[in-house]
Amino acid sequence: MANDPDAKRLLWFVFAGSRGGLNRLKIIVILKKRPQNTNQLSKELGMDYKAIQHHIRVLEKNNLITGVGEKYGIMYFPSTFLQVNMETFEEIEGNLDKSK
């Protein structure tokens, strides 16, 4: 499943081809290190709580993160789908870092 062309297309769209992609990329980078909830992500990234909620919904809709828990205590983790395609994610991350 690694290097799946459909997964690669999805990841490029979510992180590089749509508005807010860079913020979603930053969220994933943080979640790779340690699971966090929406409030923790908001503080760490210095972003509005509502903006983080939006990006979390986009990432969940595209099966890139998984939430565990209830209400405000939901902790987010990279999904199994993303972990399987982590090589592609890191390729995109590297390309976006170069383009800054």
Number of C-alpha atoms within 10 A of each C-alpha: 8 13 12 11 11 9 18 17 12 14 22 18 13 19 22 18 13 10 11 15 18 17 16 20 22 15 24 23 15 17 18 15 10 12 18 20 21 21 17 14 22 18 12 12 14 10 13 12 15 12 14 23 16 13 18 23 13 17 21 16 11 15 14 21 22 19 17 12 10 8 8 9 13 16 18 23 22 24 17 13 16 20 16 15 19 17 14 21 21 13 13 18 18 11 12 14 10 8 6 5
